[in-house]
């Protein structure tokens, strides 16, 4: 309920990880997003690594605003709690 809006607003957009030429992976659906998550293990999850340690800068890239610490914290907790679809 909390994570989907963060991903939709910041990541799953055309030209990034949306429907038009998704870069590397598509984040429009839970099954696609779940491929990047190791439930209960945020530090072993590609999604968490990318939003925290992206080697090309911050995610999402400019001109978008980067995710806030609160949003990153929400994603961390969601993964820690099992990354369920509810």
N, C-alpha and C positions, 0 to 999 in steps of 0.2 A: 504493500500500500504506500509505503514511503519511498522506496527505492526506484520503482518504475518511473515516477515523475521526474526524478533527478536524471536518470538515464535518458529519458525521452527529451527533456529540455536541453541537455548538455552534450549528449553523445550520439543519439540515434537520429541524426539530421541528414538531409541530402548532402552528399559530398563528403561526409565523414563516415559514420557507421550506420547509415540509414539505407533506404531502398535504392537510391541512385549511386551506383558505383561504390559500394561500401569498401572502405579501406581496411583490408586484412580480415575483418569480421563484421558481421551484421548484428546490431543490438536491438532489433525491432521486436524480438520475441523472447519470452522467458527461456525456451530451449536453447536458443543461440547464446543468450547471456550466460546461462548455466554452464556452457562449455568452457567459460573462462573462470570458473569458480571451483575451489575445493572446499566443500561444505565444512564448516567448523574450523577452517584453517586459513584465515585471511592472508597470512604471510606466505602461503603456498599457492595463492590464487592469482592468476594472471591479471584479472580485473583490478585487484587491489594494488599489485605491483605497478601497473601502468598508470593509475591515477596518482600514485605517490612518487614513483621513481622513473618516470618516462624519460628516456635518454635524449629525446629531441626537444625537451622543454617541458611545458606544463600541458595538462589535459583539462579541458579542451584547449586547442591552440587559439591564438588570437585570430580574429577580433573578438571571439567569445571570452567571457570572463572565466578564469579558472574555477574549479570547484572550491567551495569554502571548506575550512577545517571541519565545520559541523556536518556538511554533506559527506565528506570523506569518512568522518566518524560514524555516520549512519550506515554507510556501505560496509565499513569494518564490522560493526555490530551485527548487521544482517548476515554477513558471511559467517561470523562467529556463532551465530544462532542457527546455522544450518542452511542459509540462503533459500528459504522456502518460498514457494509461489502461493500467495494468499490473496 
